[in-house]
């Protein structure tokens, strides 16, 4: 299964929400988008939220990512 994710970095709290209008997840992470730190946090949050191992399928350097589960 592949899900669409919009990432917001440098936030006060880390969270995962679902946007019904855009049919995608919004992931807020504390980490800055440097040295792959934000991507690692996105993978951890999505794996915990979905209950399965997540992997970034597309968009390593973009705010819009495709995550495979």
N, C-alpha and C positions, 0 to 999 in steps of 0.2 A: 504494500500500500504506500502511496506517495501523497504527502500532505504539503500544502503551501504554508509558508511561514514568513511573517514580516518581523524583523528584528529591530528593537530599539536599544541602543547601547548607552552606557553611562547613566543608568537610572538609579534611584535610591533603593528600590526593592526589585528583586528578581521574581517574575511571575509569568504564567502562561494563561492566556484567555483566548476565547474563540470569537471571531467577528462574523456574525451571521450575514451581514450585508455583503462582505467581500469573500465569504466562504473560505477563510483562512485563519490560521492562528496568529496571535500577536504575542511575541516573546520579548519581555523586558529583562535585560541583564545588567548587572552592576559593572561588569568588566568592560574595559575600553576595547575598541576594535584594533588592537595592536598585538602582534606576535601570536595571532590565532587564539587569544584568550577568550574573546567573545564567542567564537565558534565552539570551543570546548564547553563553555557554560550552556550554550544553546542545546548541545547534544545531551548533556546531563539532565537539563530540565525537561526536554521532550521525552527522553527515555523514562524518566520518573513519571511524567504526566500520562503517557500512553501505556506504560507498563511493559514495553518491549524495547529492545535495543534499537536506537535510532542512528542514522548515518546521513550526512549531508550528501545529497544526490547532485545538486546543482546550486551555484551561487555562493561559492566560498568567499568571494570578496564583495558581495552585494548584500544589501539589506533585505532583499527578497530572496528567499531560499526555498528549495524543494528538499524535503526530508523523506527518506525512505525508511519504512518501519518493517 
